Amino acid sequence: MVQGDKYCIDVLRQSEAVIGALNKMNQLILKNHLDTCVTEAIKGKDEKEKKKKIRELLEIFKNSNR
């Protein structure tokens, strides 16, 4: 769109739509991860795995606030 010299506001609207769709997808992936991998690790007996999952989540949230 930019190379096609489209109106700037139209380009921004398309960009925001893509960002919104990616954010929604990330929410779904995170929910699935929490419902499966993280839940299994928390219920399990492997303390290293529990800590690993918690570190991963903390890293995701830290990076999402940049």
Contacts in CASP RR format, 6 or more apart in sequence:
PFRMAT RR
TARGET T0000
AUTHOR 0000-0000-0000
METHOD contacts of the structure
MODEL  1
MVQGDKYCIDVLRQSEAVIGALNKMNQLILKNHLDTCVTEAIKGKDEKEK
KKKIRELLEIFKNSNR
1 10 0 8 1.000
1 11 0 8 1.000
1 14 0 8 1.000
2 11 0 8 1.000
30 60 0 8 1.000
37 53 0 8 1.000
38 53 0 8 1.000
38 57 0 8 1.000
41 49 0 8 1.000
41 50 0 8 1.000
41 52 0 8 1.000
41 53 0 8 1.000
42 50 0 8 1.000
42 53 0 8 1.000
44 50 0 8 1.000
END
